[in-house]
Amino acid sequence: MELKDLFYGIQDFFVNVAFAPLDWLRQLQDSSWVAANLINIVFIIVVSVAFVYWCIQLNKFDSQEHHNLNS
């Protein structure tokens, strides 16, 4: 086995196995834009909810800190 065969094996894995779902999404985009971008939409919703939760927690801890300083 040559080193060249190892690199061809790595190429074959990524082209035919690892990126197969992305090929499916590329074909899906021709029929439905929303379905192809559903992963992005879900990610944006999850990040938005996490950001709002984080801001609420920051505000809660900030108000508790000011309350403790005034006492």
N, C-alpha and C positions, 0 to 999 in steps of 0.2 A: 504494500500500500504506500503510495506516494503522498506527499504533503498536498499536492494538487487535488488528489481524490478527496481528502478531508474537506478542503474548501468547497469543492463541488457538492459534497454531501451537506454541508451547512447551507449552501445556496438552495439545494433541492428542498431541504426541510422548510426554510422560510418561505420560499415561493409557493410550494404545493401544500403545506400544512398550516403554518403559523398565520399566514396572511389570507387564508381561504375565506374567513368571515368578512374580511374587507372587500374581497372580490364580489361576494354575495351582495354586500351593501352597495357597491358600485352598480351592479346590475339592477338592484331594487330602485335606485335613484331615477332610472328612466321611467318607471311606472308610477312611483309615488314619492314625492319629495319629502312629505311629512314622515312617512314610514322610514325612509332612509336616515332622517335626522332625528329620529325618536331618541336615540342614545344621547345626543347632544341636548335635547330638550329636557330629558330626565336629569342629566348632569347639572344643567343650569338651575332647575328647580331645587335639587338637593343642596347645591352650594348656596342658593338664596336663602333657604330655610336655615341652614347652618349659620349663615352670616347674621340673620335676624336674631337667632338664639344667642349668638355670641355677643351682639350689641346689647341685648336685654340683660345678659349676665354681667357685662361690664358696667352697665348703668346701676344694677343692683349692688354690686360690690363697691362702686364709687360712692353711692349714697350711704352705705353702711360705714365707710371710712370717714365721711364727713360727720356722720352722726356720732361716731366714737370720739372724734377730735373735739367736738363741742361739749361733750359731757364732762 
